[in-house]
Amino acid sequence: MATQCDRMLSHDYMRRHNEALRCIHLQLCLNYGLTKLKKIRNHSLQECVSNDLAEIRVDTRIPTDIKVKYNKADIFILDKLRKEVLIVEVGITSFDHLFAVEVEKKIKYDLLANQCGALY
């Protein structure tokens, strides 16, 4: 996305980020049996959805034992059957910057991942 206006660029990236997040959330909800809807246009992000298989939280603070600066991942999944926690962080960027953004996100959420592993 090339534009001269930083405000427009920021808005466009945020819109794309939110749409990607919605698509991922829908697929996760389908995988864990949290919804029967298959069309993205009918799907809306809910802060927290859960059943016997999983709990999925979107853009919410994750409770931890210690203070964690970055504890609000895009999607937090608690897989109750496998007893594992998945943290999904969406990054909308160009291919040239993909590796740098990936490393940045891993570093940013490393402490949260370790805390979640210990708690859950």
Backbone as ProteinMPNN parsed JSONL, in Angstrom:
{"seq_chain_A": "MATQCDRMLSHDYMRRHNEALRCIHLQLCLNYGLTKLKKIRNHSLQECVSNDLAEIRVDTRIPTDIKVKYNKADIFILDKLRKEVLIVEVGITSFDHLFAVEVEKKIKYDLLANQCGALY", "coords_chain_A": {"N_chain_A": [[0.855, -1.168, 0.0], [0.891, 1.921, -1.068], [1.074, 5.254, -0.293], [0.744, 8.795, 0.075], [-0.235, 9.91, 2.333], [0.076, 9.55, 5.686], [-1.906, 9.159, 7.622], [-4.029, 8.003, 6.193], [-2.753, 5.687, 5.33], [-2.193, 4.382, 7.743], [-4.819, 3.921, 8.626], [-5.742, 2.218, 6.566], [-4.025, 0.006, 6.885], [-4.832, -0.806, 9.45], [-7.491, -1.498, 8.971], [-7.124, -3.66, 7.209], [-5.73, -5.35, 8.916], [-7.699, -5.868, 10.877], [-9.621, -7.184, 9.324], [-8.184, -9.461, 8.518], [-7.807, -10.573, 11.022], [-10.442, -11.151, 11.699], [-11.048, -13.149, 9.794], [-9.246, -15.188, 10.569], [-10.177, -15.644, 13.15], [-12.778, -16.597, 12.64], [-12.171, -19.033, 11.335], [-10.836, -20.387, 13.401], [-12.925, -20.56, 15.27], [-14.664, -22.237, 13.861], [-13.035, -24.53, 13.699], [-12.911, -25.316, 16.382], [-15.527, -25.794, 16.962], [-17.152, -23.682, 17.775], [-18.837, -22.118, 16.356], [-21.284, -22.289, 13.745], [-21.58, -20.884, 11.518], [-20.354, -20.179, 8.295], [-19.716, -18.166, 6.613], [-17.848, -15.269, 6.124], [-18.899, -12.705, 6.113], [-21.055, -12.806, 7.821], [-19.924, -13.143, 10.252], [-18.864, -11.98, 13.407], [-16.432, -10.471, 15.506], [-16.033, -11.62, 18.747], [-15.354, -10.805, 22.1], [-14.732, -12.883, 23.917], [-15.096, -16.318, 23.51], [-16.2, -19.597, 24.273], [-16.112, -23.158, 24.825], [-16.371, -26.659, 25.684], [-14.073, -27.529, 24.478], [-12.313, -25.4, 23.869], [-11.144, -22.064, 24.631], [-11.411, -18.896, 23.316], [-10.0, -15.786, 23.074], [-10.189, -12.397, 22.091], [-8.183, -9.68, 21.565], [-7.947, -9.011, 24.327], [-6.924, -8.491, 27.718], [-4.674, -10.749, 29.197], [-4.767, -12.568, 32.108], [-2.05, -12.72, 34.37], [0.542, -13.935, 36.613], [2.615, -12.191, 37.164], [3.492, -8.761, 36.387], [3.054, -8.045, 33.06], [4.162, -6.396, 30.294], [3.291, -6.477, 27.565], [0.484, -7.877, 27.26], [-1.754, -8.364, 25.765], [-2.65, -9.912, 23.374], [-3.528, -10.375, 19.874], [-5.133, -12.671, 19.333], [-5.924, -15.107, 21.678], [-5.692, -18.422, 22.519], [-6.924, -21.022, 24.37], [-6.493, -24.238, 24.388], [-8.316, -26.718, 25.537], [-8.378, -29.499, 25.442], [-5.872, -30.392, 24.425], [-4.369, -29.13, 26.234], [-2.886, -26.749, 25.818], [-1.606, -23.486, 25.075], [-2.149, -21.021, 22.689], [-0.873, -18.226, 21.048], [-1.836, -15.753, 18.922], [-0.706, -13.351, 16.793], [-1.319, -10.823, 14.631], [0.27, -9.448, 11.846], [0.427, -6.945, 9.541], [2.216, -6.356, 6.814], [4.84, -5.538, 4.455], [6.451, -7.847, 2.194], [9.177, -7.484, 2.272], [9.67, -6.559, 4.846], [8.818, -8.569, 6.457], [10.269, -10.578, 7.959], [11.541, -9.023, 9.943], [9.32, -7.959, 11.324], [8.169, -10.304, 12.232], [10.144, -11.272, 14.013], [10.141, -9.144, 15.827], [7.527, -9.361, 16.91], [7.694, -11.895, 18.121], [9.624, -11.447, 20.12], [8.315, -9.458, 21.554], [6.077, -10.79, 22.67], [7.134, -12.901, 24.075], [7.542, -13.101, 26.912], [4.87, -13.132, 27.802], [4.005, -15.525, 26.613], [5.599, -17.39, 27.989], [4.65, -17.008, 30.607], [1.956, -17.77, 30.305], [2.306, -20.431, 29.621], [3.24, -21.424, 32.043], [1.058, -20.937, 33.721], [-1.218, -22.162, 32.576]], "CA_chain_A": [[0.0, 0.0, 0.0], [1.704, 3.125, -1.167], [0.284, 6.473, -0.232], [1.451, 9.95, 0.606], [-0.872, 10.326, 3.579], [0.305, 8.587, 6.762], [-3.168, 8.858, 8.3], [-4.759, 7.04, 5.364], [-2.001, 4.44, 5.333], [-2.434, 3.767, 9.047], [-6.212, 3.454, 8.617], [-5.841, 1.071, 5.658], [-3.373, -1.137, 7.526], [-5.678, -1.241, 10.565], [-8.653, -2.167, 8.379], [-6.66, -4.963, 6.718], [-5.41, -6.124, 10.118], [-8.952, -6.31, 11.492], [-10.25, -8.17, 8.432], [-7.401, -10.696, 8.643], [-8.127, -11.087, 12.354], [-11.797, -11.712, 11.628], [-10.956, -14.406, 9.032], [-8.57, -16.173, 11.418], [-11.09, -15.938, 14.258], [-13.845, -17.453, 12.112], [-11.633, -20.374, 11.104], [-10.601, -20.999, 14.713], [-14.244, -20.89, 15.835], [-15.134, -23.425, 13.142], [-12.19, -25.662, 14.094], [-13.22, -25.724, 17.752], [-16.967, -25.998, 17.103], [-17.752, -22.547, 18.478], [-19.824, -21.513, 15.464], [-21.665, -23.081, 12.579], [-21.548, -19.958, 10.386], [-19.159, -20.36, 7.486], [-19.489, -16.98, 5.785], [-17.146, -14.219, 6.858], [-19.716, -11.488, 6.245], [-21.973, -13.0, 8.944], [-19.144, -13.38, 11.466], [-18.367, -10.805, 14.129], [-15.486, -10.805, 16.567], [-16.513, -11.522, 20.122], [-14.21, -10.7, 22.999], [-14.407, -14.199, 24.471], [-16.016, -17.418, 23.226], [-15.625, -20.837, 24.798], [-16.904, -24.374, 24.994], [-15.588, -27.676, 26.388], [-12.828, -27.774, 23.758], [-11.385, -24.275, 23.823], [-11.54, -20.689, 24.938], [-10.736, -17.976, 22.4], [-10.153, -14.382, 23.449], [-9.703, -11.475, 21.07], [-7.783, -8.338, 21.989], [-8.25, -8.819, 25.746], [-5.792, -8.708, 28.614], [-4.546, -12.106, 29.707], [-4.304, -12.503, 33.498], [-0.78, -13.388, 34.661], [1.004, -13.784, 37.993], [3.473, -11.01, 37.243], [3.115, -7.707, 35.44], [3.591, -8.263, 31.716], [3.877, -5.182, 29.521], [2.491, -6.819, 26.383], [-0.353, -9.029, 27.595], [-3.008, -8.191, 25.035], [-2.421, -10.435, 22.028], [-4.694, -10.31, 18.987], [-5.968, -13.832, 19.65], [-5.41, -16.019, 22.703], [-6.451, -19.666, 22.45], [-6.653, -22.041, 25.381], [-6.983, -25.529, 23.909], [-8.561, -27.463, 26.774], [-8.08, -30.918, 25.239], [-4.424, -30.567, 24.297], [-3.762, -28.394, 27.342], [-1.87, -25.835, 25.317], [-1.991, -22.104, 24.832], [-1.644, -20.466, 21.434], [-0.991, -16.777, 20.934], [-1.817, -15.347, 17.515], [-0.508, -11.917, 16.628], [-1.403, -10.535, 13.203], [1.093, -8.33, 11.386], [0.221, -6.609, 8.132], [3.437, -5.684, 6.392], [5.317, -5.94, 3.131], [7.298, -9.035, 2.226], [10.53, -7.047, 2.626], [9.757, -6.333, 6.289], [8.161, -9.68, 7.136], [11.139, -11.21, 8.949], [11.74, -8.089, 11.057], [8.066, -7.887, 12.083], [8.018, -11.599, 12.896], [11.076, -11.282, 15.146], [9.638, -8.151, 16.783], [6.348, -9.915, 17.587], [8.142, -12.989, 18.985], [10.273, -10.84, 21.285], [7.294, -8.703, 22.281], [5.152, -11.663, 23.384], [7.856, -14.02, 24.67], [7.251, -13.174, 28.343], [3.477, -13.561, 27.941], [3.947, -16.948, 26.266], [6.182, -18.144, 29.103], [3.714, -16.919, 31.733], [0.78, -18.593, 29.986], [2.741, -21.821, 29.711], [3.338, -21.783, 33.461], [-0.256, -20.845, 34.362], [-2.223, -23.045, 31.999]], "C_chain_A": [[0.9, 1.229, 0.0], [0.791, 4.335, -1.177], [1.133, 7.578, 0.356], [0.942, 10.321, 1.993], [-0.7, 9.251, 4.654], [-0.985, 8.205, 7.474], [-3.976, 7.835, 7.515], [-4.073, 5.679, 5.4], [-2.244, 3.678, 6.634], [-3.842, 3.181, 9.117], [-6.358, 2.206, 7.749], [-5.19, -0.178, 6.253], [-4.225, -1.683, 8.668], [-6.906, -1.988, 10.047], [-8.267, -3.561, 7.887], [-6.335, -5.898, 7.879], [-6.684, -6.704, 10.724], [-9.687, -7.338, 10.636], [-9.516, -9.506, 8.489], [-7.705, -11.371, 9.979], [-9.498, -11.768, 12.362], [-11.799, -13.05, 10.881], [-10.325, -15.515, 9.874], [-9.496, -16.605, 12.548], [-12.216, -16.868, 13.801], [-13.344, -18.88, 11.928], [-11.365, -21.099, 12.419], [-11.916, -21.417, 15.364], [-14.836, -22.119, 15.16], [-14.353, -24.664, 13.581], [-12.558, -26.207, 15.47], [-14.723, -25.882, 18.001], [-17.679, -24.893, 17.863], [-18.783, -21.812, 17.634], [-20.143, -22.486, 14.343], [-21.648, -22.211, 11.321], [-20.255, -20.134, 9.614], [-18.817, -19.128, 6.659], [-18.91, -15.857, 6.631], [-18.025, -12.994, 7.063], [-20.702, -11.584, 7.413], [-21.252, -13.133, 10.284], [-18.703, -12.064, 12.101], [-17.444, -11.274, 15.245], [-16.145, -10.622, 17.92], [-15.297, -11.567, 21.032], [-13.777, -12.058, 23.547], [-15.499, -15.2, 24.099], [-15.372, -18.697, 23.755], [-16.644, -21.968, 24.78], [-16.022, -25.382, 25.73], [-14.222, -27.916, 25.748], [-11.819, -26.642, 23.891], [-12.015, -22.987, 24.321], [-10.729, -19.795, 24.012], [-11.051, -16.556, 22.834], [-9.535, -13.515, 22.364], [-9.423, -10.127, 21.708], [-8.184, -8.05, 23.443], [-6.995, -9.097, 26.566], [-5.832, -10.128, 29.166], [-4.028, -12.019, 31.145], [-3.027, -13.32, 33.703], [-0.398, -13.139, 36.114], [1.865, -12.545, 38.187], [3.003, -9.981, 36.226], [3.838, -7.945, 34.114], [3.179, -7.074, 30.866], [2.956, -5.473, 28.336], [1.665, -8.068, 26.693], [-1.726, -8.934, 26.937], [-2.798, -8.621, 23.578], [-3.691, -10.325, 21.191], [-5.657, -11.453, 19.281], [-5.22, -14.718, 20.645], [-6.296, -17.253, 22.68], [-5.99, -20.589, 23.569], [-7.312, -23.323, 24.89], [-7.099, -26.44, 25.125], [-8.253, -28.953, 26.636], [-6.578, -31.177, 25.205], [-3.651, -29.929, 25.447], [-2.593, -27.548, 26.851], [-2.472, -24.471, 25.049], [-1.355, -21.665, 23.527], [-1.875, -18.964, 21.449], [-0.838, -16.433, 19.462], [-1.712, -13.832, 17.473], [-0.433, -11.65, 15.133], [-0.536, -9.325, 12.882], [0.879, -8.121, 9.902], [1.428, -5.785, 7.692], [3.81, -6.134, 4.986], [6.227, -7.157, 3.283], [8.717, -8.681, 2.66], [10.719, -6.906, 4.133], [9.214, -7.5, 7.116], [9.017, -10.289, 8.248], [11.323, -10.314, 10.168], [10.493, -8.003, 11.935], [7.849, -9.186, 12.855], [8.91, -11.69, 14.137], [10.59, -10.329, 16.234], [8.46, -8.708, 17.586], [6.748, -11.046, 18.537], [8.789, -12.45, 20.258], [9.235, -10.169, 22.174], [6.432, -9.607, 23.16], [5.821, -12.869, 24.037], [7.532, -14.187, 26.156], [5.815, -13.641, 28.591], [3.343, -15.057, 27.654], [4.495, -17.806, 27.402], [5.26, -18.148, 30.313], [2.492, -17.808, 31.505], [1.118, -20.072, 30.073], [2.804, -22.301, 31.15], [1.963, -21.829, 34.125], [-1.245, -21.892, 33.873], [-1.617, -24.401, 31.715]], "O_chain_A": [[1.583, 1.515, 0.984], [-0.144, 4.421, -1.972], [2.118, 7.324, 1.05], [1.648, 10.993, 2.746], [-1.268, 8.164, 4.542], [-1.146, 7.057, 7.888], [-4.542, 6.909, 8.095], [-4.734, 4.644, 5.488], [-2.473, 2.469, 6.619], [-4.032, 2.07, 9.612], [-7.021, 1.247, 8.145], [-5.728, -1.28, 6.145], [-4.327, -2.899, 8.834], [-7.311, -2.997, 10.624], [-8.992, -4.529, 8.118], [-6.631, -7.092, 7.827], [-6.74, -7.89, 11.048], [-10.306, -8.26, 11.168], [-10.146, -10.563, 8.506], [-7.842, -12.592, 10.051], [-9.676, -12.828, 12.962], [-12.484, -13.985, 11.297], [-10.812, -16.646, 9.888], [-9.587, -17.791, 12.865], [-12.562, -17.818, 14.503], [-14.019, -19.831, 12.321], [-11.638, -22.294, 12.536], [-12.011, -22.5, 15.942], [-15.447, -22.955, 15.826], [-14.939, -25.722, 13.809], [-12.521, -27.417, 15.696], [-15.14, -26.083, 19.142], [-18.691, -25.136, 18.52], [-19.522, -20.972, 18.148], [-19.363, -23.39, 14.041], [-21.696, -22.721, 10.201], [-19.18, -20.227, 10.207], [-17.74, -19.058, 6.068], [-19.416, -15.54, 7.708], [-17.907, -12.314, 8.083], [-21.138, -10.56, 7.937], [-21.894, -13.225, 11.33], [-18.231, -11.156, 11.417], [-17.65, -12.329, 15.844], [-16.743, -9.582, 18.195], [-14.331, -12.281, 20.763], [-12.582, -12.343, 23.628], [-16.682, -14.959, 24.342], [-14.154, -18.862, 23.693], [-17.855, -21.753, 24.727], [-15.024, -24.995, 26.338], [-13.316, -28.444, 26.394], [-10.617, -26.884, 24.01], [-13.235, -22.849, 24.416], [-9.507, -19.919, 23.932], [-12.214, -16.169, 22.949], [-8.497, -13.851, 21.794], [-10.302, -9.512, 22.312], [-8.697, -6.974, 23.748], [-6.118, -9.851, 26.145], [-6.887, -10.634, 29.55], [-2.959, -11.453, 31.377], [-2.936, -14.467, 33.265], [-0.943, -12.248, 36.766], [1.844, -11.925, 39.25], [2.223, -10.287, 35.324], [5.065, -8.033, 34.062], [1.992, -6.778, 30.732], [1.956, -4.783, 28.137], [2.1, -9.187, 26.419], [-2.729, -9.375, 27.498], [-2.773, -7.789, 22.671], [-4.791, -10.197, 21.729], [-6.855, -11.232, 19.457], [-4.042, -15.029, 20.466], [-7.516, -17.146, 22.807], [-4.803, -20.894, 23.688], [-8.531, -23.477, 24.965], [-6.089, -26.88, 25.676], [-7.901, -29.601, 27.622], [-6.08, -32.077, 25.88], [-2.452, -30.153, 25.615], [-1.482, -27.612, 27.378], [-3.674, -24.325, 24.83], [-0.172, -21.905, 23.286], [-2.951, -18.494, 21.82], [0.162, -16.778, 18.832], [-2.536, -13.124, 18.051], [0.43, -12.197, 14.446], [-0.602, -8.304, 13.565], [1.123, -9.022, 9.099], [1.627, -4.659, 8.147], [3.163, -7.008, 4.409], [6.711, -7.45, 4.376], [9.384, -9.47, 3.33], [11.821, -7.116, 4.639], [9.159, -7.419, 8.343], [8.532, -10.491, 9.362], [11.269, -10.79, 11.302], [10.602, -7.978, 13.161], [7.396, -9.165, 13.999], [8.463, -12.14, 15.192], [10.622, -10.662, 17.418], [8.404, -8.543, 18.805], [6.204, -11.149, 19.637], [8.523, -12.951, 21.352], [9.274, -10.299, 23.397], [6.09, -9.229, 24.28], [5.129, -13.773, 24.507], [7.273, -15.303, 26.608], [5.57, -14.452, 29.484], [2.644, -15.77, 28.374], [3.914, -18.838, 27.737], [5.105, -19.175, 30.974], [2.052, -18.513, 32.413], [0.31, -20.873, 30.543], [2.464, -23.446, 31.446], [1.725, -22.666, 34.996], [-2.017, -22.443, 34.657], [-2.306, -25.295, 31.223]]}, "name": "protein", "num_of_chains": 1, "seq": "MATQCDRMLSHDYMRRHNEALRCIHLQLCLNYGLTKLKKIRNHSLQECVSNDLAEIRVDTRIPTDIKVKYNKADIFILDKLRKEVLIVEVGITSFDHLFAVEVEKKIKYDLLANQCGALY"}
